[in-house]
């Protein structure tokens, strides 16, 4: 199976990125560049080919490339970001995925949808509602994915920027989250509370390996106790901007 990941370099205006649920603090852009390079190197070391989306230097949040698209099978649904400042970010992602041979669909006005609001696992697609994604965006995504057999489920969201700021899924389908930031854990039949907020975010690298932040050492121990292999990366500068391991790439399988 081919394993590729879209990534996008941090731009010079990274420190001006949007924050909604956190107090703004200074971002060390040089350190962020080094952390991004280490993140990309970690993906590559685990057998993932990285494909760079063209830079968007005028868009401070463009490094969070996950928000620009939802990929399901051979279909790339280009998002329509809920923040107007981020709408120009999608063009480069669409160009790159078109060149990779993906079919293209789009979320159209007035709907909005950020890719970070979309959690996929085993045919179910959960979509966070209440922040950057609205009901019209969800309905359009459902229509695009229905021919591919996906079940799309809306999830209430009030405490974090994106759904995947609150929850992600382990390889076995267990959904993990920091419970104070999860509106309704009963949405998932198998939910595991983690002891640290950054522990809510994992990227699945293979059937037994996850990528996560070094900011959640107790959660790492919890995952390793479940038999998972953990690759940890330092993302402090992106975490200041409500970013995490999932935001920085779009994983493509197939």
Buried (B, 14 or more C-beta within 10 A) or exposed (E): EEBBBBBBBBBEBBBBBBEEEEEEEEBBBEEBBEBBEEBBEBBEEBEBEBBEBEBBEEBBBBBBBBBBBBBBBEBBBBBBBBBEBBBEBBBBBBEBBEEBEBEEBBBEEEBBBBBBBBBBBEEBBBBBBBBBBBEBBBBBBBEBBEEEEBEBBBBEBEBBBBBBBBBBBBBEEBBBBBBEBBBEBEBBEEBBBBEBBBBBBBBBBEEEBBBBBEBBBEBBEBBEEEEBEBBBBBBBBBBBBBBBBBBBBBBBEE
